[in-house]
Amino acid sequence: MKVKTSITLSRNLLEAVDERSRQGGQTRSELIETALWAFISQLIRDEQNARDMEIINRRAEFLNQEAADVLEYQVPL
C-alpha cells in the first residue's frame, strides 16, 4: 500500500532526480522509492557483513588452528 508523503530536497538533488526519472521512464516517486530500497538493502548487507566479521574475528584463533591442522595433512608435490 502506497502512502503519500512530503519530503524536502535541495533544488540540485530534485533536478537530478527529475533528469534520471525522465531518462529511465519512471516517475519521480518510482525513482526515489527504488533508490531508497537499494540504499536500505545495502545497509542491511553492511550490518550482516559486520556481524559475520565479528564472528570470524572472535573465532580467528580457532579457525587458524583448524587451517594449520588441515595443511599438515597435505602431501607436498
RAWO-V444149 format. One record per pair of residues at least 24 apart in sequence whose ideal C-beta (glycine too) atoms are under 8 Angstrom apart, sorted by the first residue. I is the first residue (numbers start at 1). J is the second residue. Records with the same first field share a line. If there is no record, write none. Layout:
BEGIN
I->J / J
END
This chain:
BEGIN
none
END
